[in-house]
Amino acid sequence: MSITKLFCLFVAPLFLLSNSPAFAYVEKDVAVLRIMNKAAGKTQVVPVKVGSKKQYDGLNIKVRNCKQSDPFDAENFFAFLEIYTKTDERIFSGWMNRNEPGQNPLQNDTYDVWLEKCE
């Protein structure tokens, strides 16, 4: 058997398996957000159903998606949020990651918003 055939049969499959990570997510129905109103000096935990809109103080929050990482990996949560002011000015649109809260949070003059978890 030639060296090329040996490589194709044994080494190549191992290389392909090691470089293709298996990302599995569990879709969840509710995003649990922590919202800080800096002006009022209060923080509150607010659940928002996926696909719905929720008004909180001066914010309108829409959750498009909420996912949990593979249960066999380190626990992490991801949510795609759209956040608007009462005047419908979009101040945030994107993914939030619970384990990396500083990576993509909403931080403006009045509010800070972080993802706590998905349920």
N, C-alpha and C positions, 0 to 999 in steps of 0.2 A: 504494500500500500504506500502510495506516495505521501510526501510530507504535506502537500496541498490538500489531499483528501483528509488526512488526519486533522489538519487545522480546521477545515470546514466542518468536520463531524464533532470535534470536541472543544476546540478553543473558541471558535466564532460564536456558538450559542451562549457560552458563558459570558463573553464580552457583551453581547446584545442584552442579556438579562441583567447584567450589572449596571448598564447605562440607561435602563428604562425604568424609572421609578414608578411604582404603582400608587397613584394618588386616588384615594377613595374618600368621599365625603358623605355625610349623612345629612340630608335635607331636614331642616327644622321649620316649625310653624311660627315661632315668636322670637323676635330679637329683644333682649333685655339691655336697655341703654342706661348709662349713668349720665345725668345732665346736671351741670353746675350753672346756676344763675349767679354770676359774679356780682351783679348789682344788688341782689337781694341777700347774697351770702348764704345760699342754700343749695344743697345737693339732693337729688332725688333719683330713685331707680324707677324707670318707666318702661313697661312692656309694650311692644308694638307688633301686631300681627303682620306677617309677610303678606304683601299685596294690598295692605290698607294704609290709610293716612291717619296720623294722630296729631292733634294740636296740643302743645304744651307751652304755657306762657306765651312768648312771642315767636314760637317756632311751629312750623308745620313739617312733620317728619313722615316720609314714605319709605318703607322697607321693601326693597325689591327681592332680596334673597337673604337667607341666613343658613349657614352650613357649619357643621361640626367636622373636625378632622377625623380621620380614620380612628375608631375606638382603640385600635391596637398601637397607635402612635401616641406621642405626647398630646394631651388634650389642648385643642385650640379651636377658636370660633372665628368665622368670617361673615360679615354682613355687608351687602351693598345698600347704601342709604342715599336718599336725596333729602336735603334739608333746606327749607325755605323760610324766609321771614314772613310776618303777617301780610306784608305788601307783595308777596310772591316773588321776592328777589332770592334767587338761588345762591346760597352761601356754602353749600357742600354737595358734592356728588362723587361717590366712589366707594371703594371697599375699605372697611375697617377690620383690623386684625386684633383680637383680644390680647394675644401674647406680645404684640408690638404696639402698644397704645400710642407711642410717640411717632410712629411711622406715618400715620395718616388720620389724625384726629380732626374734629372740628374745633377750632380755637378762634373765637372772634372777640370783640370788645365786651359782649354781654354774656355769651354762653360758651361752655366747653362741653363736648359730647364724646363719650367713650363707649365702646361695646363691652358689656359685661359677659354675656353668654347668649347662646341660642337654645331655645327649649322646644 
